[in-house]
Amino acid sequence: MGWFQSLHGTVRRGLLVAAVGGLLGGCAADKPNQVFDPFETVNRHVFAFNDAVDTAIARPIAVVYRDLAPRPAKMVVSNFLSNLTLPLTMIHDLLQGKPDRAQVAFGRFFMNTILGVGGIFDVATPHGLKFHQEDMGQTLAVHGSGAGPYLVLPLLGPSSARDGIGDLIDWVIDPVNVVTRIPKHGGDAFRYGRTGASTLVRREELLEPLDALHQSLDYYAAVRSAYAQKRRIDIVDGMDNPANKGVDPFKAAEEAGKAK
């Protein structure tokens, strides 16, 4: 009971703080196809730093992973990491008032954890339990919080006032993180290892989209546009929403960048 009360209190405080942040920049940020970027000068400097680190370290490692890791091994890693996101997704489905989606997330987590050997095999998708992911930024948006100012965070990349606060809250309330804080040994290593592996997998997935955006006349603006469009899609339940079928935020941003 104490854990649930603590979780409830954390969420309420996060909702209040992020709602205030959203009000400060929500009007400009929520205009269709427009990103509120009052800190663009600073953001561009941070973006240039991140790009240099990505070019020197992250991208080469992702290329090696793509080219050398066997496909079955990559599937196992991806399945395992995706399964770990589902307990947090269930919380956000419920906070957003979507019990049907929470039931899908629970069913998928239960089936893949038990029958899929800890989540390394995806046995739920063939049974109609499609993967989806929710986060605090999406939950705050559903409850009316504006995105606020666009931010580029050192090493973490594109974000916003709302999503940055949401990520901090998620790190605290994620049930997987909560459970791994209980053991005296190994919990920190697991959490940071999970973060590193997730970053690698995500960067490998973005190799082609980001390489394409790199050809834009304004790489910064193209990434900013792609991020904003992706978040808009996420907030309305991604590709599960018929209105988003066939929408590719990276492709749209690439074409817009080349048109400048």
N, C-alpha and C positions, 0 to 999 in steps of 0.2 A: 504494500500500500504506500509506504514511504517513497519508493522509487517512482510510482505513478504520480504522486503529488509533486515530487521534484520535477518530473518531466512536464507536467501540466504548467507549473510555475515558470519553467524555462521557456516553454513555447509562448505563454502569454506575454512574458517580458520581450521576447523576440518579436512577436507580432506588433507590440506597441512601438518598439524602437524602429523597426523597419517601416512601419506605417508613417512615422514622423519623417523618416528619410525619404519615403516615397512622396509625401506631400510637398517636400522642399523642391523636388524636381519632377514631380509626376506629370504636371500639365504639359511641359515641353517634351518629356520622355515618351508620353503615351500617344503622341500624334503619329498616325500611320506612316510607316516608311521613313521616320525621322528618329535620329538618335540624339539625345541630349548629352552633349560632350563639352561642358564648360571648362574642363581641365585638359583640353586637347594638347596644348604645348607640353605639359608634363607627361601626359599619356604617351605622346609620340617618343619622348626620350626613353621612357620605361619600355615601350614597345621595341625600340631599336636595341636596347640591352637584351631583352628577352629573345629577340631574333638572332642576335649574335651568339647567345648561349645555345639556342636551338640549332643553329647552323653548325656550331663547333662540337656539340655534345649530343643533344637529344635526337636530332634527325639521323646522324650516322648510326647511333645505337639502334634506332627503330628500323633502319634499313637492314642492318645485320640480322635483327630479329626476324624481319620479313623474309629475308633470303635464305637464312640458315636453319631457322627453327622448323621442324617438321609440322605439317598442317595439323595432324592429330594432336600434337603437343600444344599447339596454339589454341585449338578448340577446347582442350581440357582447361587451360589457364583462363580463357575467356568465359567458359561456362561457370567455373568456380567463382571468379570475381563477380560475375553478374548475379549469381545466386546470393552472394553476401549482401547485395544492395536491397534485396527484397523485404527484409524486416523493416527497414526505414521507409521503403515505399509503402508498405501496409499502413504505417503510422500516418503518412501524408495523405493517402487515399481516404482514410477515416477523417482526418482534419479537414479535408476538402469536401466532405459529405458525399463520398462515392463508395459506399459499402460494396457494391458489385465488383468494382475494380480491386478493392481490398481483398475480397474473397478470391479473386483470380490470383493475386499476388501470393496469398497464403497457400492456396492449392498448389501453385507452382513451386513455392519454397518447400512445402512438405513433401511433394512428390520427388523433386530433384534431390533433396537432402537424403531421403530414405532410399528411394529406388535408384537414384542417380549417383549413389556412393559419395555423399557429401557435396553433391552439386557439380561433380566433374563431368557428368553426362546429362544431357538435356533430354529427359524422357517426358517432360510436360508439354512441350510444344505440339508434338503429334496428337496429344489429347485435347488440343484447343486452348491450352492455357498459355497465351502469348505473353512474352516478356514486355514489361513496361517499367519505367523508372520515374519516380517523383522525388522532388527535393523541397526544402523550405522556401526557396525563392519562388517556386511554382505555387506553393500553398499560400504564401503572402500575396501573390498576384491574384489568386482566386478570391481572396478576401478583400481585394480592393487596393492593395498597395501599389503605387507606381514604381517603375524601375529606378527612378532617381538618376543621378549622374552616371554616365558611362565611365568605367575605371579600367585601367590596365594595371594589374598587380604584378610586382616583381616575381618572376619565375612562374607565377600562376596563370598569367595571361588575362584575356578579356573577362570583365565582370561588370557589375553595377553596384550601387549602394545597397539595393535590396538583395541581390544575389550574394554579395560579399558577406553581409550579415547572416543571410540564410546558411551559407556554407559553414560559418563558425558555429551556428546553432546545431547544424546537422552533425558536426564533428563531436559535439557534446552528447547529443541524444541518440545517435545511431546505436541501436541495440547491440550490434556486433562490437563496437568500441566499448560500450558499457560492460559487456561480458568479459572482454579481454583485459579490462582494468582490474578485475577481481583477483586473478592469480598474481602471486608475488614475483614470478619469473616468466619471462617470455612474452608478456602482453605487449610491451612497447615494440619489441622486434616484429611481432605479428602485424601490428597496426601500420608501422612504417614500411614493412615489407609489402603489405597490401597496397599502400599508397603508391609505392614505387612501381609495383607490377601493373596497377591500374593505369598509371601515367604512361608506361611503356606500351601497353595494349592500345590505349587511346591514341597515342602518337603514331603508332603503326597504322591505325585505321585512317588517320588524317593525312598520310603521306601524299596521296594523289590530290585530294582537295586543296591542301595548302600549297603544294607545288604549283597547282593551276592558278591559285590566287596570287602567287608570287610574280606571275607574269603581268599582273594589273599595273596600271600606271601609278596607282596609289595603293600599295599593299596594306598600309594601315587602315585606310578607309574601307577597303574590300573586306578585311577581317572583321572590322567593326560592324559592317552591314551584315555579314554572314552570321555573326554572333547574335545580333539583335533579332534577325529573322528566325534563327534556330530557337531562341528563347520564346518568341511569340508562338511558334509551333508547339513547343513543349507545354506551354501554359494551357493550351486548348487540347491537351491529350495527344499531341504528336500525330503520327500517321494513323492512329485509330480514329481520328476525326476525318470524315469524308471530305471536308473542305480542304484538307492538306494533302490529299492524294496526289502524288506526282510532283510535289513541291520539293525542290532541292535548294536550300539556302546558300550552299557554297557555289552552285552553278549560277544562281541569280546574282550573287555578289561578284563572281568572276566576270559575267557579262556586263554588269554595271561598271566595273572597274576598267574594262577594255573600251567602254564607250566614252570615257572621259577624254 
